[in-house]
Amino acid sequence: MKTVSGKTFIISCIVLLSAIFISACGDDNSSSAVASAKDYCSTNFRYKYNHDDANKKFTIFEDHSYDECQHLNGNYTFTHIDEVLQHKRSYIFVGDTLVIIQNKEGDPDTMATVLVGGSANNLLGDWSFTTCDYEAGSISCNNKPKSYTIHYVFEADSQFVYFTQADGNCIPAESIMPSDGTLDKDESYTDTYAMRSLYESIINIKKGDTHNISISPSSFFLQDGGITVPSEVAISSQSKYAVTFTIGGQEFLTTLGENTHRIQYYSDSQSEVDLDLASGSKVCHLHYFRDAKLTSETCKAENAPNFELDTHEETGVEYVDSYNVENIDEFKACLITLAQ
């Protein structure tokens, strides 16, 4: 995963949630915006684009900047990349509603964004994102409440994005998305999907099933209001970093080290989990570390065994997606011995 500039990622994530209107966006350049931008929020984002009214199409140009650890013939090179990406879109009007369709080869209508507020048959203007869906020529809306509204403003050669609260007041995009390097600490690591998977794995082992053991350290950061604990589990004490529980008459103590954390980057995250699972005098230790933000220090051939590689479809260039260190297989083997 590439580390893109901060403002680029903020918009990218927001529009990704809004049915992928723009798959990635350029940096803020409001100082060079056309004069009418002053009519909108002072915090706005500008993208160059051209549009073809006759064929109902337009193209957005994204200034994309990121650092990457590239791999070629066994060599790893830390490289800074500046490039301009083109995002092609088509659009239609359903009455006075604007529908933006992502042009995807072979399946052009899978992703669409429904916008309201402008004028029928005129792309130019101030349009607001809705929670409506478009499919096969019809629009359906779920009327879910929105905490903020995303505005897309089309002008002659520029497209703006800005954000307002329900009362119409402008809000900065940075308040919607976390800042780069935000430390994401869960309220309780012991009330997460990872702990439920650990409970279920122990239950399966107790039943003689050693094949269905699921350990997903990244799920220690997935809480979503708590989990449903299996009925076979009796919890006697629980805190943010530790839980004592009994399954099948055997008592276990799970303790997470305080270095357990996730740091949110603009493009991905860094996650670390240190866990001890003890029963009696035996302890199984789990360590997991994943960092999607490669640096010149980590982008070295000596770290190759810990690299996860990916390839850019457009260029065929292979790059390091993340740096990983973990002992999940050893932990599973230890868990089987501990829980049988």
Helices and strands as residue ranges (DSSP letters): E 3-4, H 6-17, G 30-32, G 35-39, E 45-52, E 57-72, E 75-94, E 97-102, E 112-116, E 125-129, E 132-135, E 138-141, E 149-154, E 158-164, G 173-175, E 182-184, G 189-191, H 193-206, G 217-221, E 233-238, E 242-247, E 250-256, E 261-264, E 269-279, E 282-291, G 301-306, E 307-311, E 318-326, H 328-339
